[in-house]
């Protein structure tokens, strides 16, 4: 997944997730690796309040890598497990839809996956400092049957609202239980991104 949309303002995101948007200027747009987007994370000083802050999509690569990493799949890798074990390095990534490419080679079409009844939902993510900017990456998991029909080998880890706090605060043994495909019957796929 190299493209998602967040077609909602910082104020709308703040209202749905109950977080402090501060002076985040986000008004809604698409997001690709290397671009900034709002991320929900705990207070860096350790307070209980969650904040919406802009971060770049991409975190530092493993030692052999040269490009920032946009998605994290191998959660058992020693490179990622250190980050995942620290709740303060996990985050929520608000989204309204994400892109899928499906179809035969040479005739692929872009489609948009979203969550039915939830105009804004959240991916599970991690955050790390990257050069001069804080960055984030989206945690991925196996595709559900709906996403798999569109030729995707993985899908973003979409969290149910009641699991947001667990992702941000639980120890890794508990938080890792959330790494499962979001149910396909609760999602939709359209030719154009849904509007909030």
C-alpha positions in Angstrom: 0.0 0.0 0.0 1.6 3.2 -1.1 -1.4 5.6 -1.1 -4.2 6.4 1.3 -6.6 9.3 1.7 -7.5 11.3 4.8 -10.4 13.5 3.5 -11.2 15.2 6.8 -9.9 18.3 8.6 -7.8 18.2 11.8 -10.9 19.5 13.6 -13.0 16.5 12.3 -10.3 14.0 13.2 -10.0 15.6 16.7 -13.8 15.3 17.2 -14.0 11.7 16.2 -11.0 10.5 18.2 -11.3 12.9 21.1 -7.7 14.1 20.7 -6.0 17.5 20.9 -5.5 18.8 17.4 -3.4 21.8 18.5 -2.6 23.9 15.5 -2.4 21.0 13.0 -3.2 22.7 9.6 -4.5 19.5 7.9 -7.6 20.1 5.7 -7.8 16.8 3.9 -5.9 15.2 1.1 -4.1 12.1 -0.2 -0.9 10.7 1.5 2.0 9.0 -0.1 5.4 8.0 1.4 7.5 11.1 2.1 4.5 13.4 2.6 3.3 14.6 6.0 0.0 13.5 7.5 -1.6 13.7 10.9 -0.8 11.0 13.4 -2.4 10.4 16.8 0.1 9.7 19.5 0.5 10.0 23.3 2.0 13.1 24.8 5.8 13.0 24.4 6.1 14.1 28.0 4.3 11.0 29.2 0.9 12.6 29.9 -2.4 10.8 29.3 -3.6 13.1 26.6 -3.5 12.1 23.0 -2.4 14.6 20.3 -2.7 14.9 16.6 0.6 15.9 15.1 2.0 16.0 11.5 4.7 13.4 10.8 6.3 12.1 7.5 5.2 8.8 6.1 8.3 6.8 6.4 10.7 5.6 9.1 14.5 4.8 8.9 15.2 1.5 7.1 17.0 -1.5 8.5 20.8 -1.4 8.3 20.9 -2.9 4.8 18.1 -0.6 3.5 18.5 2.7 1.7 14.9 4.0 1.5 12.5 5.0 4.3 10.1 2.2 5.2 6.4 3.0 4.7 4.8 -0.3 5.9 5.9 -2.9 8.5 5.0 -6.5 7.9 7.5 -8.8 9.7 6.6 -7.9 13.2 8.9 -10.7 14.6 12.0 -9.0 13.1 14.5 -7.9 15.7 14.7 -4.6 13.9 11.0 -3.8 14.5 10.3 -5.6 17.8 12.3 -3.1 19.8 9.9 -0.3 18.6 6.8 -2.4 19.0 7.6 -3.3 22.6 7.5 0.3 23.5 3.8 1.6 23.6 5.0 5.2 23.4 6.4 4.4 19.9 3.1 3.1 18.6 0.5 5.5 17.1 -2.8 5.7 15.3 -3.0 6.8 11.7 -6.3 8.3 10.7 -7.6 7.5 7.2 -10.8 7.6 5.1 -9.7 5.1 2.5 -6.7 3.3 1.0 -5.8 2.4 -2.5 -5.7 -1.0 -4.0 -4.5 -2.0 -7.5 -6.4 -4.9 -9.1 -6.9 -6.5 -12.4 -4.7 -8.2 -15.0 -1.2 -7.1 -15.7 -1.2 -4.1 -18.0 -4.9 -3.4 -17.2 -4.7 -2.7 -13.4 -7.3 -0.3 -12.0 -7.0 1.7 -8.8 -9.8 1.1 -6.3 -10.5 2.5 -2.8 -11.1 0.4 0.3 -12.9 1.9 3.2 -14.7 0.9 6.4 -18.5 0.8 6.2 -20.2 3.2 8.7 -16.9 4.7 9.8 -16.0 7.7 7.6 -12.7 8.1 9.5 -10.9 5.0 10.8 -7.4 4.3 12.1 -4.5 2.1 11.0 -2.1 0.8 13.6 1.3 2.4 13.2 4.7 3.0 14.7 6.7 6.2 14.9 10.4 6.9 14.8 12.6 9.9 14.3 13.8 10.2 10.7 16.6 12.7 10.0 15.0 16.0 11.0 11.4 14.9 11.0 9.4 12.5 13.1 8.2 9.7 10.8 5.6 6.9 10.9 5.0 3.6 9.3 1.8 1.6 8.9 1.6 -1.9 10.4 0.2 -4.4 7.9 -1.3 -7.9 8.2 -2.6 -10.7 6.0 -5.5 -9.6 3.7 -9.0 -10.5 4.5 -11.0 -12.3 1.7 -12.3 -9.0 0.2 -8.9 -7.4 -0.1 -7.3 -10.6 -1.3 -9.8 -10.7 -4.2 -8.2 -7.5 -5.4 -4.7 -9.1 -5.6 -3.3 -7.6 -2.4 -0.8 -9.7 -0.5 -1.2 -7.6 2.7 -3.5 -4.9 4.1 -3.1 -2.2 6.6 -3.9 -3.2 10.2 -7.2 -1.4 10.8 -8.2 -1.2 14.4 -11.7 -1.3 15.9 -12.4 1.8 17.9 -12.5 -0.1 21.2 -8.9 -1.3 20.5 -7.3 2.1 20.0 -6.3 2.5 23.6 -4.9 -1.1 23.7 -2.7 -0.5 20.7 -1.3 2.7 22.4 -0.8 1.4 25.9 -0.8 -2.4 26.2 2.4 -4.4 26.5 3.4 -6.1 23.3 2.1 -9.5 24.2 -1.4 -8.1 24.5 -1.1 -5.5 21.7 0.1 -8.2 19.3 -3.2 -10.0 19.6 -4.8 -7.1 17.6 -2.7 -8.0 14.5 -5.5 -9.6 12.6 -7.2 -8.7 9.3 -10.2 -6.4 9.6 -13.4 -8.2 8.7 -14.1 -8.0 5.0 -17.9 -7.8 5.5 -17.4 -4.5 7.4 -15.6 -2.9 4.4 -16.4 -1.7 1.0 -14.4 -1.2 -2.2 -15.3 1.6 -4.7 -13.8 3.0 -7.9 -13.6 6.5 -6.3 -12.7 7.4 -2.7 -15.7 7.9 -0.4 -16.4 11.5 0.8 -16.7 12.3 4.5 
